[in-house]
């Protein structure tokens, strides 16, 4: 049980905790609350009245409906959720950030990310071996997809959002079912990093006009 005086849970606190199916929060704690007895949300600071961060989900959770007031999914929030099959974002979501390892090694099969997303950080969906489809609106505000973000997932196709200027190190590494990467002619893509497409089944790739750098080993 987390006591009322607890005011900080650091990133990575619940990494590698596949058996952790419940965390209790004191009803008098002003910084953290539990919703639906399944997830923990937090404020950004003591002076903020808004609970905008999703920080933990019970590891045996099967379905998730993420509230539209959530701006950030924190590191390891859903990692090791090996029974999680369905995830939905409420309409009018304001989600902006998916942090490192947020969904690492969980069992989701598909996810549709809101248009408001700005960053998907390193390893966020890495080792999601059942993940076959990830949809990000082409018109979204996303500017970054981190290194090894989808590493060793089962995605088959991916349409790169136009605002992405770099495909980072190992972003699609070991995506052994990946056959198609769609890149629009007006894409802002400038650089493709090492191991970006290693061990995939991609048979065709468009290098658009703004691309300046293909780093060594980008498609080995």
Buried (B, 14 or more C-beta within 10 A) or exposed (E): EBEBEBEEBEEEBBEEBEEBEEBEBBEEBEBBBBEEEBBBBBBEEEEEEEBBBBBBBBBBBEEBBBBBBBBBBBBBBBBBBEEBBEBEBBEEBBBBBBBBBBBBBBBBBBBEBBBBBBBBBBBBBBBBBBBBBBEBBBEBEBBBBBBBBBBBBBBEBBBBBBBBBBBBBBBBBBBEEBBBBEBBEEBBBBBBBBBBBBBBEBEEBEEBEEBEEBBEEBEE
